[in-house]
Amino acid sequence: MDSIQMEVRKLFYEGLCCAQVIVKLGLTAKDLENDTLLDCVSGLCNGMFSGNNCGILTGAALMLCLFDRENAIRFMIPELNEWFLETFGSVDCQQLLGDKVDNRKEQCMRMTEDTAAKCQELLSEFGFSLDGSL
């Protein structure tokens, strides 16, 4: 298990939701703290609490903009969207999780780990890192 996966799991066990976890990864990598932002990001949890747009994906889009807004919007977010849809089959929280309420935390955690790894890949193309290795 790599350092990003371990951090994802730690943040989930601390009680953050998927969107908060992925934004917190970016804040930590940039050596920033912003509790107000994390509180606001909680509105993206559980598909905006309506089962709609996946918080992992929306949180990842926000996080990528923390590093490089212009390249995130032009290149990274479109590629992330395409990858997410191909990898998970939907960008809709309710479709992704279905009626698997019992597995929600574990399933979301795995999807967040995979998405964080993809974000790391995208960020590295522009000279950034989520884990401080670049």
PyMOL commands that set and color helices and strands:
alter all, ss='L'
color gray80, all
select helices_A, chain A and resi 3-13+18-29+35-51+55-88+93-97+101-124
alter helices_A, ss='H'
color red, helices_A
deselect
rebuild
show_as cartoon
